[in-house]
């Protein structure tokens, strides 16, 4: 077992008692639990179980989460590159799971990178409404962008702003918000010993100030009647229950909701450990690695009362004048573009929803679905478009079994011979077991590879 700071051990004794702390510390000898979450935008959990190349055990607290054995390597399988699942620590699946999402909701994930929770929120929206995924770090937001594109999300806006700048622009705009706050990370000590060094460097107060700043900026963006989840992967009450108390002081109409689905091993919140006793804090969730097959997490579901006073921010979008080659390509798709319009940014073509917010003056990494680029006398489709398509929505497709060596060759960016399947020419949507991977240009049975270089399979 890795050496834990004495101060941390004393805090856990205070939190759990002597016997509880001993049981918790003993869990460091246990094997880590590995989880994946099925992308329901592409496949149902039931269908994925049928085709899964590795054994799966359902995780009870989420309908589309599964444990998989430690000796499996799901990140190396073609289904991962098809966006059929996201690898996620099992306890980290809880926050997005407990936030109720309705069709057409406007949803904010304020600390979104690398995208584990945003991808699930997008799946729950199922192509409706708007998801704004924000991370203040531009470099981390690149991973967020990739994961949302890999999942085939078409209704996302990805921003890289300080929440304080977003707050006045999105006043009472969102129906649902997720704050998975930066924290001291105690719940991940068992999974990642490197977090211990960060804990020793920063301590709790650094994160408490940051959490309060984020909470104060985010609360005004939630509509009255809207719901929000606040979560961390720390056990420290000052970063958990005390932040809920702080938010209730800022917004007295905020209610801590009882989470109906409580599973074996889930613990309630600890009002007795908070700055002052508020019985509603018992409605929070605490997950400990000695009680569940996962790491540590805290989550609270909150509802905002009051009367709506915010203004809807929108942007009037006119359809861009597209090149004939672009029009011809898009007209061949059977993808539904009825709820938005095509826009141009330079030579890059996007599909944006009509209800998409105006992000002028906001650092925006991506707004809408990137379709491709207009080049001289031709249109070149994007990787993002290929992932948002279903096999049936593109006129010329090639599907290779996941076990076919040509799948890995394609994912490595190599030229691929498919003359045994087709000799047609033009753009081809390359699939594995009928799930899209990317585009290629076919000529006489040879595929000229257009798989995105930054996504390629590395040997």
PETA-V633857 format. One record per pair of residues at least 6 apart in sequence whose C-alpha atoms are under 8 Angstrom apart, sorted by the first residue. I is the first residue (numbers start at 0). GAP is how many residues later the second one is. D is the distance in Angstrom with one decimal. If there is no record, write none. Layout:
{{I | GAP | D} {I | GAP | D}}
This chain:
{{0 | 27 | 6.0} {0 | 28 | 6.3} {1 | 191 | 7.0} {3 | 192 | 7.4} {4 | 191 | 7.9} {4 | 195 | 7.7} {8 | 12 | 7.7} {10 | 225 | 7.9} {11 | 9 | 5.9} {12 | 7 | 7.4} {12 | 8 | 5.3} {14 | 258 | 7.4} {22 | 267 | 6.5} {23 | 264 | 7.7} {23 | 265 | 7.0} {23 | 266 | 5.2} {25 | 264 | 7.8} {26 | 262 | 6.6} {26 | 263 | 5.3} {27 | 162 | 5.8} {31 | 158 | 7.8} {31 | 159 | 6.7} {31 | 262 | 7.2} {32 | 34 | 6.9} {32 | 35 | 7.9} {32 | 37 | 7.6} {32 | 56 | 7.4} {32 | 57 | 7.3} {32 | 260 | 5.9} {32 | 261 | 5.5} {32 | 262 | 7.9} {33 | 33 | 5.6} {33 | 34 | 5.8} {33 | 35 | 6.9} {33 | 36 | 6.6} {33 | 54 | 7.5} {33 | 55 | 6.1} {33 | 56 | 6.9} {33 | 260 | 7.9} {34 | 30 | 6.9} {34 | 31 | 5.5} {34 | 32 | 4.4} {34 | 33 | 6.0} {34 | 52 | 6.0} {34 | 53 | 5.4} {34 | 54 | 5.4} {34 | 55 | 5.3} {35 | 29 | 5.8} {35 | 30 | 5.5} {35 | 31 | 6.5} {35 | 32 | 7.4} {35 | 49 | 6.3} {35 | 50 | 5.5} {35 | 51 | 4.3} {35 | 52 | 5.3} {35 | 53 | 7.5} {35 | 54 | 7.6} {36 | 27 | 5.6} {36 | 28 | 4.3} {36 | 29 | 6.4} {36 | 48 | 5.3} {36 | 49 | 5.2} {36 | 50 | 6.4} {36 | 51 | 6.7} {36 | 56 | 7.9} {37 | 6 | 7.4} {37 | 7 | 6.0} {37 | 10 | 7.4} {37 | 26 | 5.3} {37 | 27 | 6.3} {37 | 46 | 6.0} {37 | 47 | 4.3} {37 | 48 | 6.5} {38 | 25 | 7.9} {38 | 44 | 7.0} {38 | 45 | 5.2} {38 | 46 | 5.0} {38 | 47 | 7.1} {38 | 80 | 8.0} {38 | 81 | 7.5} {38 | 84 | 6.7} {38 | 112 | 6.8} {39 | 24 | 7.8} {39 | 44 | 7.9} {39 | 83 | 5.9} {39 | 84 | 8.0} {40 | 82 | 5.4} {40 | 85 | 6.3} {40 | 110 | 7.4} {40 | 111 | 7.4} {41 | 41 | 7.8} {41 | 42 | 6.4} {41 | 109 | 7.9} {41 | 110 | 8.0} {42 | 41 | 6.8} {44 | 18 | 7.7} {44 | 19 | 5.5} {48 | 7 | 7.3} {53 | 14 | 7.2} {53 | 18 | 6.8} {54 | 13 | 6.2} {54 | 14 | 7.1} {55 | 10 | 5.8} {55 | 11 | 5.7} {55 | 12 | 5.1} {55 | 13 | 7.7} {56 | 9 | 5.2} {56 | 10 | 5.1} {56 | 11 | 6.6} {57 | 6 | 7.7} {57 | 7 | 6.1} {57 | 8 | 4.4} {57 | 9 | 6.3} {58 | 6 | 5.3} {58 | 7 | 5.0} {58 | 8 | 6.3} {58 | 31 | 7.5} {59 | 203 | 7.3} {60 | 33 | 7.0} {60 | 200 | 7.6} {60 | 201 | 7.9} {60 | 202 | 6.5} {61 | 31 | 7.1} {61 | 32 | 7.1} {61 | 35 | 6.3} {64 | 25 | 7.5} {64 | 28 | 7.6} {65 | 24 | 8.0} {66 | 23 | 7.5} {73 | 6 | 6.7} {74 | 12 | 7.7} {75 | 381 | 7.9} {77 | 324 | 6.1} {77 | 329 | 7.3} {77 | 330 | 7.4} {77 | 354 | 7.2} {78 | 6 | 7.6} {78 | 323 | 7.6} {78 | 353 | 7.6} {79 | 6 | 7.5} {80 | 69 | 7.4} {80 | 356 | 6.5} {81 | 68 | 7.1} {81 | 305 | 7.3} {81 | 349 | 8.0} {81 | 350 | 7.5} {81 | 353 | 6.1} {81 | 354 | 5.9} {81 | 355 | 5.1} {82 | 67 | 5.1} {82 | 68 | 4.9} {82 | 69 | 7.4} {82 | 304 | 7.6} {83 | 67 | 7.3} {84 | 66 | 8.0} {85 | 30 | 7.0} {87 | 28 | 6.7} {88 | 205 | 6.8} {88 | 206 | 7.3} {89 | 203 | 7.5} {89 | 204 | 5.3} {89 | 205 | 7.3} {90 | 196 | 7.1} {90 | 203 | 5.3} {90 | 204 | 5.8} {90 | 205 | 6.5} {90 | 206 | 6.2} {91 | 141 | 8.0} {91 | 205 | 6.9} {92 | 24 | 7.3} {93 | 205 | 7.7} {94 | 22 | 7.6} {94 | 83 | 7.7} {94 | 85 | 7.7} {94 | 134 | 6.5} {94 | 135 | 7.7} {94 | 136 | 6.4} {94 | 204 | 6.2} {95 | 21 | 5.6} {95 | 22 | 7.9} {95 | 24 | 6.4} {95 | 25 | 6.3} {95 | 82 | 7.4} {95 | 133 | 7.9} {96 | 23 | 7.8} {97 | 131 | 7.7} {97 | 161 | 7.3} {97 | 203 | 7.3} {98 | 77 | 7.6} {98 | 79 | 7.7} {98 | 128 | 7.4} {98 | 129 | 6.9} {98 | 130 | 6.2} {98 | 202 | 7.0} {99 | 76 | 8.0} {99 | 127 | 7.9} {100 | 20 | 7.5} {100 | 23 | 6.3} {100 | 24 | 6.5} {100 | 75 | 7.2} {101 | 22 | 7.9} {101 | 23 | 6.8} {102 | 22 | 5.7} {102 | 23 | 7.5} {102 | 25 | 5.7} {102 | 26 | 6.6} {103 | 21 | 7.0} {103 | 24 | 4.9} {103 | 25 | 3.7} {103 | 26 | 7.2} {104 | 20 | 7.2} {104 | 23 | 7.4} {104 | 24 | 5.0} {104 | 25 | 6.6} {104 | 69 | 7.6} {104 | 70 | 5.8} {104 | 71 | 7.1} {105 | 23 | 5.6} {105 | 24 | 4.8} {105 | 25 | 6.1} {105 | 26 | 7.8} {105 | 67 | 7.4} {105 | 68 | 5.0} {105 | 69 | 5.4} {105 | 70 | 6.6} {106 | 14 | 7.9} {106 | 22 | 7.9} {106 | 23 | 6.2} {106 | 24 | 4.8} {106 | 25 | 6.1} {106 | 67 | 5.6} {106 | 68 | 6.1} {106 | 69 | 4.8} {106 | 70 | 5.6} {106 | 71 | 8.0} {107 | 23 | 5.9} {107 | 24 | 4.8} {107 | 25 | 6.0} {107 | 26 | 7.7} {107 | 66 | 6.6} {107 | 68 | 6.5} {107 | 69 | 4.7} {107 | 70 | 6.2} {108 | 8 | 7.8} {108 | 9 | 6.3} {108 | 22 | 7.6} {108 | 23 | 6.3} {108 | 24 | 4.9} {108 | 25 | 6.1} {108 | 68 | 5.9} {108 | 69 | 4.9} {108 | 70 | 6.4} {108 | 71 | 7.9} {109 | 22 | 7.9} {109 | 23 | 6.2} {109 | 24 | 4.9} {109 | 25 | 6.4} {109 | 53 | 7.2} {109 | 67 | 7.5} {109 | 68 | 6.5} {109 | 69 | 5.7} {109 | 70 | 7.6} {109 | 108 | 7.9} {110 | 22 | 7.6} {110 | 23 | 5.8} {110 | 24 | 5.0} {110 | 25 | 7.4} {110 | 68 | 6.3} {110 | 69 | 6.0} {110 | 70 | 6.4} {110 | 71 | 7.7} {111 | 6 | 6.2} {111 | 21 | 5.7} {111 | 22 | 5.5} {111 | 23 | 5.4} {111 | 29 | 7.8} {111 | 32 | 7.0} {111 | 68 | 7.5} {112 | 21 | 7.6} {112 | 22 | 5.9} {112 | 27 | 5.7} {112 | 28 | 5.6} {112 | 30 | 6.7} {112 | 31 | 4.9} {113 | 26 | 6.4} {113 | 27 | 6.8} {113 | 29 | 5.3} {113 | 30 | 4.5} {113 | 33 | 7.4} {114 | 28 | 7.3} {114 | 29 | 4.7} {114 | 30 | 7.8} {114 | 32 | 6.1} {114 | 33 | 6.9} {117 | 15 | 6.6} {117 | 30 | 7.5} {118 | 28 | 7.2} {118 | 29 | 5.9} {118 | 32 | 6.8} {118 | 34 | 7.9} {120 | 10 | 7.7} {121 | 9 | 6.6} {121 | 31 | 6.6} {121 | 33 | 7.9} {121 | 34 | 7.8} {122 | 30 | 7.9} {126 | 26 | 7.2} {126 | 27 | 6.7} {126 | 28 | 6.3} {127 | 27 | 7.1} {128 | 26 | 7.0} {128 | 226 | 7.6} {129 | 25 | 5.4} {129 | 26 | 6.0} {129 | 27 | 7.5} {129 | 225 | 7.5} {129 | 226 | 6.6} {130 | 24 | 6.3} {130 | 25 | 4.7} {130 | 26 | 6.2} {131 | 24 | 5.8} {131 | 25 | 4.7} {131 | 26 | 5.9} {131 | 27 | 7.2} {132 | 23 | 7.1} {132 | 24 | 6.2} {132 | 25 | 4.9} {132 | 26 | 6.3} {133 | 7 | 7.6} {133 | 24 | 5.7} {133 | 25 | 4.7} {133 | 26 | 5.4} {133 | 27 | 6.8} {134 | 6 | 5.8} {134 | 24 | 6.6} {134 | 25 | 4.9} {134 | 26 | 6.5} {134 | 27 | 7.9} {135 | 23 | 7.9} {135 | 24 | 4.6} {135 | 25 | 4.8} {135 | 26 | 5.4} {135 | 27 | 7.8} {136 | 23 | 6.2} {136 | 24 | 7.9} {137 | 22 | 5.7} {140 | 17 | 7.8} {140 | 18 | 7.9} {140 | 19 | 6.8} {140 | 224 | 7.8} {144 | 13 | 7.1} {144 | 220 | 7.9} {144 | 221 | 7.6} {148 | 235 | 5.2} {148 | 238 | 6.6} {148 | 239 | 7.5} {149 | 234 | 7.1} {149 | 237 | 6.0} {150 | 236 | 6.8} {150 | 237 | 7.5} {151 | 232 | 6.9} {151 | 233 | 7.7} {151 | 235 | 4.7} {151 | 236 | 3.8} {151 | 237 | 7.3} {152 | 216 | 7.6} {152 | 235 | 6.3} {153 | 214 | 6.1} {153 | 215 | 4.9} {153 | 234 | 6.7} {154 | 197 | 7.5} {154 | 198 | 6.9} {154 | 213 | 5.7} {154 | 214 | 6.9} {155 | 210 | 7.8} {155 | 211 | 6.4} {155 | 212 | 5.7} {155 | 213 | 7.6} {156 | 199 | 8.0} {156 | 207 | 7.5} {156 | 208 | 7.8} {156 | 209 | 5.7} {156 | 210 | 4.4} {156 | 211 | 6.1} {157 | 206 | 5.9} {157 | 207 | 5.4} {157 | 208 | 5.1} {157 | 209 | 6.3} {158 | 203 | 7.2} {158 | 204 | 5.7} {158 | 205 | 4.3} {158 | 206 | 5.6} {158 | 207 | 7.2} {159 | 202 | 8.0} {159 | 203 | 5.5} {159 | 204 | 6.2} {159 | 205 | 6.9} {160 | 201 | 7.0} {160 | 202 | 6.0} {162 | 51 | 6.3} {162 | 54 | 5.8} {162 | 55 | 6.7} {163 | 50 | 7.5} {163 | 53 | 5.1} {163 | 54 | 7.8} {165 | 51 | 7.9} {165 | 196 | 7.7} {166 | 50 | 5.5} {166 | 51 | 6.2} {166 | 53 | 6.6} {166 | 54 | 5.8} {167 | 52 | 7.9} {167 | 53 | 7.7} {168 | 144 | 7.9} {169 | 51 | 5.4} {169 | 143 | 7.3} {170 | 49 | 5.6} {170 | 50 | 4.4} {170 | 51 | 7.3} {170 | 52 | 8.0} {170 | 139 | 5.6} {170 | 140 | 7.2} {171 | 48 | 5.9} {171 | 49 | 4.3} {171 | 50 | 4.8} {171 | 51 | 4.2} {171 | 52 | 7.2} {171 | 136 | 7.3} {171 | 137 | 7.1} {171 | 138 | 4.7} {171 | 139 | 7.3} {172 | 48 | 5.6} {172 | 49 | 6.2} {172 | 50 | 5.9} {172 | 137 | 6.5} {172 | 138 | 7.2} {172 | 139 | 6.4} {172 | 140 | 7.7} {173 | 47 | 6.1} {173 | 48 | 5.0} {173 | 49 | 5.7} {173 | 52 | 7.3} {174 | 47 | 6.3} {174 | 48 | 5.7} {174 | 50 | 7.7} {174 | 51 | 4.7} {174 | 52 | 6.6} {175 | 46 | 6.9} {175 | 50 | 5.7} {175 | 51 | 5.0} {175 | 52 | 5.5} {176 | 45 | 6.9} {176 | 50 | 6.6} {176 | 51 | 4.6} {176 | 52 | 6.5} {177 | 50 | 5.7} {177 | 51 | 4.9} {177 | 52 | 6.2} {177 | 53 | 8.0} {178 | 36 | 8.0} {178 | 49 | 7.6} {178 | 50 | 6.1} {178 | 51 | 4.8} {178 | 52 | 6.2} {179 | 49 | 7.8} {179 | 50 | 6.0} {179 | 51 | 4.8} {179 | 52 | 5.7} {180 | 30 | 6.3} {180 | 33 | 8.0} {180 | 49 | 7.2} {180 | 50 | 6.2} {180 | 51 | 5.5} {181 | 25 | 6.7} {181 | 28 | 7.6} {181 | 29 | 7.0} {181 | 50 | 7.0} {182 | 21 | 7.8} {182 | 24 | 5.4} {182 | 25 | 7.8} {182 | 28 | 7.8} {182 | 49 | 6.2} {182 | 50 | 6.8} {182 | 51 | 6.4} {182 | 56 | 7.2} {183 | 11 | 8.0} {183 | 14 | 7.4} {183 | 15 | 5.5} {183 | 18 | 7.6} {183 | 19 | 6.7} {183 | 20 | 6.2} {183 | 23 | 6.6} {183 | 49 | 7.7} {183 | 50 | 6.0} {184 | 10 | 6.4} {184 | 11 | 8.0} {184 | 14 | 7.2} {184 | 47 | 7.7} {184 | 48 | 5.2} {184 | 49 | 4.9} {185 | 9 | 7.6} {185 | 10 | 7.6} {185 | 13 | 7.6} {185 | 47 | 6.4} {185 | 48 | 4.6} {185 | 49 | 6.2} {185 | 50 | 8.0} {185 | 110 | 7.4} {186 | 46 | 4.9} {186 | 47 | 4.9} {186 | 48 | 6.5} {186 | 101 | 7.6} {186 | 102 | 7.9} {186 | 108 | 5.8} {186 | 109 | 3.8} {186 | 110 | 6.1} {187 | 7 | 6.9} {187 | 45 | 6.7} {187 | 46 | 7.8} {187 | 107 | 6.2} {187 | 108 | 6.4} {188 | 6 | 6.0} {188 | 7 | 6.1} {189 | 105 | 7.3} {190 | 104 | 7.2} {203 | 34 | 7.7} {203 | 35 | 7.4} {206 | 32 | 7.4} {207 | 30 | 7.0} {207 | 31 | 5.7} {207 | 35 | 7.8} {210 | 28 | 7.5} {210 | 32 | 7.3} {211 | 31 | 6.8} {211 | 34 | 7.4} {214 | 32 | 6.7} {215 | 31 | 7.3} {215 | 34 | 7.3} {218 | 28 | 7.8} {218 | 32 | 7.6} {221 | 6 | 7.8} {221 | 82 | 7.5} {222 | 81 | 7.2} {222 | 85 | 6.3} {222 | 87 | 7.4} {223 | 80 | 5.2} {223 | 81 | 5.1} {223 | 82 | 5.2} {223 | 83 | 5.8} {223 | 84 | 5.3} {224 | 78 | 6.4} {224 | 79 | 5.1} {224 | 80 | 5.2} {224 | 81 | 7.1} {225 | 77 | 5.9} {225 | 78 | 5.6} {225 | 79 | 7.8} {226 | 74 | 7.1} {226 | 75 | 5.6} {226 | 76 | 4.4} {226 | 77 | 6.3} {227 | 73 | 5.9} {227 | 74 | 5.1} {227 | 75 | 6.3} {228 | 70 | 6.7} {228 | 71 | 5.5} {228 | 72 | 4.6} {228 | 73 | 6.1} {229 | 14 | 8.0} {229 | 69 | 5.7} {229 | 70 | 5.3} {229 | 71 | 6.7} {229 | 72 | 7.8} {230 | 9 | 7.7} {230 | 66 | 7.2} {230 | 67 | 5.3} {230 | 68 | 4.2} {230 | 69 | 6.4} {231 | 7 | 7.8} {231 | 8 | 7.1} {231 | 65 | 5.9} {231 | 66 | 5.3} {231 | 67 | 6.7} {232 | 63 | 5.6} {232 | 64 | 4.3} {232 | 65 | 6.1} {233 | 6 | 7.6} {233 | 62 | 6.8} {233 | 63 | 6.2} {233 | 64 | 6.8} {234 | 51 | 7.9} {234 | 61 | 7.3} {234 | 62 | 7.2} {234 | 63 | 7.1} {236 | 33 | 7.8} {236 | 36 | 6.4} {236 | 37 | 5.9} {237 | 36 | 7.0} {237 | 37 | 7.7} {239 | 58 | 6.8} {240 | 28 | 7.2} {240 | 29 | 7.2} {240 | 30 | 7.0} {240 | 33 | 5.8} {240 | 40 | 6.6} {241 | 32 | 5.6} {241 | 33 | 6.1} {243 | 37 | 7.9} {243 | 56 | 7.9} {246 | 7 | 7.6} {247 | 6 | 5.6} {247 | 7 | 7.6} {252 | 51 | 5.8} {252 | 52 | 5.0} {252 | 53 | 6.6} {253 | 48 | 6.5} {253 | 49 | 5.6} {253 | 50 | 4.6} {253 | 51 | 6.2} {254 | 47 | 5.5} {254 | 48 | 5.1} {254 | 49 | 6.4} {254 | 50 | 7.7} {255 | 24 | 6.0} {255 | 25 | 6.9} {255 | 27 | 6.5} {255 | 28 | 7.5} {255 | 44 | 7.0} {255 | 45 | 6.0} {255 | 46 | 4.7} {255 | 47 | 6.6} {256 | 23 | 7.9} {256 | 26 | 6.3} {256 | 27 | 8.0} {256 | 43 | 7.6} {256 | 44 | 5.4} {256 | 45 | 5.5} {256 | 46 | 6.7} {257 | 25 | 4.8} {257 | 26 | 7.3} {257 | 43 | 7.4} {258 | 24 | 6.6} {258 | 25 | 7.6} {258 | 42 | 7.0} {263 | 28 | 7.7} {264 | 22 | 7.3} {264 | 23 | 7.9} {264 | 26 | 4.7} {264 | 27 | 5.3} {265 | 19 | 6.7} {265 | 20 | 6.3} {265 | 21 | 5.5} {265 | 22 | 7.8} {265 | 25 | 7.3} {265 | 26 | 7.4} {266 | 18 | 5.9} {266 | 19 | 4.9} {266 | 20 | 6.2} {266 | 21 | 7.9} {267 | 14 | 5.2} {267 | 15 | 6.2} {267 | 16 | 5.6} {267 | 17 | 4.9} {267 | 18 | 5.7} {268 | 12 | 5.4} {268 | 13 | 4.2} {268 | 14 | 6.1} {268 | 15 | 4.5} {268 | 16 | 5.5} {268 | 17 | 6.0} {269 | 11 | 6.5} {269 | 12 | 6.0} {270 | 6 | 5.1} {270 | 7 | 5.7} {270 | 8 | 6.2} {270 | 9 | 7.8} {270 | 10 | 5.4} {270 | 11 | 6.3} {282 | 17 | 7.3} {283 | 14 | 7.4} {283 | 15 | 5.9} {283 | 16 | 4.6} {283 | 17 | 7.1} {284 | 12 | 8.0} {284 | 13 | 5.6} {284 | 14 | 5.1} {284 | 15 | 6.3} {285 | 10 | 7.6} {285 | 11 | 5.9} {285 | 12 | 4.7} {285 | 13 | 6.7} {286 | 8 | 7.4} {286 | 9 | 5.2} {286 | 10 | 5.0} {286 | 11 | 6.3} {287 | 6 | 7.7} {287 | 7 | 6.3} {287 | 8 | 4.8} {287 | 9 | 7.0} {288 | 6 | 4.6} {288 | 7 | 5.7} {312 | 44 | 5.8} {312 | 45 | 6.4} {313 | 41 | 6.4} {313 | 42 | 6.5} {313 | 43 | 4.6} {313 | 44 | 5.2} {314 | 40 | 7.9} {314 | 41 | 7.2} {314 | 42 | 6.2} {314 | 43 | 5.0} {315 | 38 | 7.9} {316 | 24 | 7.2} {316 | 26 | 7.8} {316 | 37 | 7.2} {317 | 23 | 7.2} {317 | 24 | 8.0} {317 | 25 | 7.5} {318 | 22 | 5.5} {318 | 23 | 5.3} {318 | 24 | 6.0} {319 | 22 | 5.9} {319 | 23 | 4.9} {319 | 24 | 5.9} {321 | 22 | 7.9} {322 | 51 | 7.3} {324 | 52 | 6.7} {324 | 53 | 5.5} {324 | 54 | 5.9} {325 | 48 | 6.9} {325 | 52 | 7.2} {325 | 53 | 5.3} {328 | 50 | 7.3} {331 | 62 | 7.1} {331 | 63 | 6.7} {332 | 60 | 5.6} {332 | 61 | 5.3} {332 | 62 | 6.9} {333 | 58 | 7.9} {333 | 59 | 4.7} {333 | 60 | 6.8} {334 | 54 | 6.9} {334 | 58 | 5.6} {336 | 14 | 7.7} {338 | 14 | 5.9} {338 | 15 | 6.3} {339 | 11 | 6.7} {339 | 12 | 5.4} {339 | 13 | 4.0} {339 | 14 | 4.7} {340 | 10 | 5.6} {340 | 11 | 5.6} {340 | 12 | 6.6} {340 | 13 | 7.0} {341 | 7 | 6.8} {341 | 8 | 5.6} {341 | 9 | 4.6} {341 | 10 | 6.4} {342 | 6 | 5.8} {342 | 7 | 5.2} {342 | 8 | 6.3} {342 | 9 | 7.1} {343 | 6 | 6.3} {346 | 26 | 5.6} {346 | 27 | 5.2} {346 | 28 | 7.3} {347 | 22 | 7.5} {347 | 23 | 7.7} {347 | 24 | 5.9} {347 | 25 | 4.4} {347 | 26 | 6.3} {348 | 21 | 6.3} {348 | 22 | 5.5} {348 | 23 | 5.5} {348 | 24 | 5.8} {348 | 25 | 7.3} {349 | 18 | 6.3} {349 | 19 | 5.5} {349 | 20 | 4.6} {349 | 21 | 5.3} {349 | 22 | 7.4} {350 | 17 | 5.6} {350 | 18 | 5.1} {350 | 19 | 6.6} {350 | 20 | 6.8} {351 | 15 | 7.1} {351 | 16 | 4.6} {351 | 17 | 6.6} {352 | 15 | 7.0} {355 | 12 | 7.9} {368 | 15 | 7.1} {368 | 16 | 7.1} {369 | 12 | 6.7} {369 | 14 | 6.1} {369 | 15 | 6.5} {370 | 10 | 5.9} {370 | 11 | 5.4} {370 | 13 | 6.8} {370 | 14 | 5.2} {371 | 7 | 7.0} {371 | 8 | 5.5} {371 | 9 | 4.1} {371 | 10 | 4.4} {371 | 13 | 7.4} {372 | 6 | 5.8} {372 | 7 | 5.3} {372 | 8 | 6.5} {372 | 9 | 7.4} {373 | 6 | 6.4} {380 | 58 | 7.6} {381 | 57 | 7.9} {382 | 55 | 5.8} {382 | 56 | 7.1} {382 | 68 | 6.9} {382 | 69 | 6.2} {385 | 43 | 6.9} {385 | 50 | 6.4} {385 | 51 | 6.8} {385 | 52 | 5.1} {385 | 53 | 6.5} {386 | 49 | 6.1} {386 | 50 | 6.5} {386 | 51 | 6.8} {388 | 47 | 7.2} {389 | 45 | 7.1} {389 | 46 | 6.8} {390 | 6 | 6.8} {390 | 38 | 7.5} {390 | 40 | 7.4} {390 | 43 | 6.1} {390 | 44 | 6.5} {390 | 45 | 6.3} {393 | 35 | 6.9} {395 | 31 | 7.1} {395 | 32 | 5.2} {395 | 33 | 6.4} {396 | 31 | 5.2} {396 | 32 | 4.6} {396 | 33 | 5.9} {396 | 34 | 7.2} {397 | 23 | 7.5} {397 | 30 | 6.9} {397 | 31 | 6.4} {397 | 32 | 5.1} {397 | 33 | 5.9} {398 | 31 | 6.1} {398 | 32 | 4.4} {398 | 33 | 5.1} {398 | 34 | 5.8} {398 | 35 | 5.4} {398 | 36 | 7.8} {399 | 6 | 7.6} {399 | 7 | 6.6} {399 | 30 | 7.9} {399 | 31 | 6.2} {399 | 32 | 4.8} {399 | 33 | 5.9} {399 | 34 | 7.6} {400 | 6 | 7.7} {400 | 31 | 5.4} {400 | 32 | 5.1} {401 | 30 | 5.5} {401 | 31 | 6.3} {405 | 10 | 6.5} {406 | 25 | 7.0} {407 | 49 | 7.1} {408 | 6 | 7.5} {408 | 7 | 7.0} {409 | 6 | 6.5} {409 | 39 | 6.8} {409 | 41 | 7.3} {410 | 40 | 6.7} {410 | 45 | 5.4} {410 | 46 | 5.3} {411 | 44 | 5.1} {411 | 45 | 4.9} {411 | 46 | 6.8} {412 | 36 | 5.7} {412 | 37 | 7.2} {412 | 38 | 5.9} {412 | 39 | 7.9} {412 | 40 | 7.0} {412 | 43 | 6.5} {413 | 34 | 7.9} {413 | 35 | 6.1} {414 | 31 | 7.0} {414 | 32 | 5.7} {414 | 33 | 5.3} {414 | 34 | 5.6} {415 | 30 | 5.8} {415 | 31 | 5.1} {415 | 32 | 7.1} {415 | 33 | 7.5} {416 | 28 | 6.0} {416 | 29 | 4.6} {416 | 30 | 6.3} {417 | 27 | 5.1} {417 | 28 | 5.9} {417 | 29 | 7.1} {418 | 25 | 7.0} {418 | 26 | 3.8} {418 | 27 | 6.6} {419 | 25 | 7.5} {420 | 24 | 7.7} {421 | 22 | 8.0} {421 | 23 | 5.8} {422 | 19 | 7.7} {422 | 20 | 6.8} {422 | 21 | 4.7} {422 | 22 | 4.3} {422 | 23 | 7.9} {423 | 18 | 6.7} {423 | 19 | 6.6} {423 | 20 | 6.5} {423 | 21 | 6.9} {424 | 16 | 7.3} {424 | 17 | 4.7} {424 | 18 | 4.6} {424 | 19 | 6.6} {424 | 20 | 7.9} {425 | 15 | 5.5} {425 | 16 | 5.2} {425 | 17 | 6.8} {426 | 12 | 6.8} {426 | 13 | 5.9} {426 | 14 | 4.6} {426 | 15 | 6.2} {427 | 11 | 5.7} {427 | 12 | 5.3} {427 | 13 | 5.9} {427 | 14 | 6.4} {428 | 7 | 6.6} {428 | 8 | 7.5} {428 | 9 | 5.9} {428 | 10 | 4.8} {428 | 11 | 6.6} {429 | 6 | 5.8} {429 | 7 | 5.7} {429 | 8 | 5.5} {429 | 9 | 5.7} {429 | 10 | 6.8} {430 | 6 | 5.2} {430 | 7 | 7.2} {436 | 14 | 8.0} {437 | 12 | 7.2} {437 | 13 | 5.6} {437 | 14 | 7.9} {438 | 10 | 7.2} {438 | 11 | 5.5} {438 | 12 | 6.2} {439 | 7 | 5.7} {439 | 8 | 5.5} {439 | 9 | 4.8} {439 | 10 | 4.9} {439 | 11 | 7.1} {440 | 6 | 5.5} {440 | 7 | 5.0} {440 | 8 | 6.7} {440 | 9 | 7.3} {441 | 6 | 6.2}}
